[in-house]
Amino acid sequence: MSFTVIYDACVLYPAPLRDLLLELAISELFSAKWTETIHDEWVRNLLKSRPEL
């Protein structure tokens, strides 16, 4: 693993893009990181479009 990538909320939600990017990180092409603020933002956006969750 040669570098670290910071994932922003816009790539953590929608799910298909998040799944792809997490799979790439799991395969050790790079290390993926995000902050608690970024995490809160993507969850907030998800709940806006899917309030039943």
C-alpha positions in Angstrom: 0.0 0.0 0.0 1.7 3.1 -1.2 -0.7 6.0 -0.4 -3.8 7.0 1.5 -7.1 8.3 0.0 -9.5 10.5 1.8 -13.1 9.6 0.9 -15.5 12.5 0.9 -19.3 12.1 1.6 -20.0 12.3 -2.2 -18.2 9.0 -2.8 -19.5 7.3 0.4 -23.1 7.9 -0.7 -24.4 6.5 -3.2 -23.8 2.9 -2.2 -22.6 1.5 -5.6 -19.7 3.9 -5.7 -18.9 3.4 -2.0 -18.9 -0.4 -2.5 -16.5 -0.2 -5.4 -14.1 2.2 -3.6 -14.2 0.1 -0.4 -13.5 -3.1 -2.4 -10.4 -1.4 -4.0 -9.2 -0.4 -0.5 -9.8 -3.9 0.8 -7.7 -5.2 -2.1 -4.9 -3.1 -0.6 -4.4 -0.9 -3.7 -4.4 2.0 -1.2 -5.6 2.9 2.3 -9.0 4.6 2.7 -9.8 7.1 5.4 -12.6 9.5 6.3 -13.4 11.7 9.2 -16.3 11.5 11.6 -17.6 14.7 10.0 -17.6 13.1 6.5 -19.3 10.0 8.0 -22.0 12.1 9.5 -22.6 14.0 6.3 -23.1 10.9 4.1 -25.4 9.3 6.7 -27.4 12.6 7.0 -27.8 12.7 3.2 -28.9 9.0 3.1 -31.5 9.7 5.7 -32.9 12.7 3.8 -33.5 10.5 0.8 -34.5 7.3 2.8 -36.2 8.5 6.0 -37.6 5.1 6.6 -34.1 3.9 7.5 
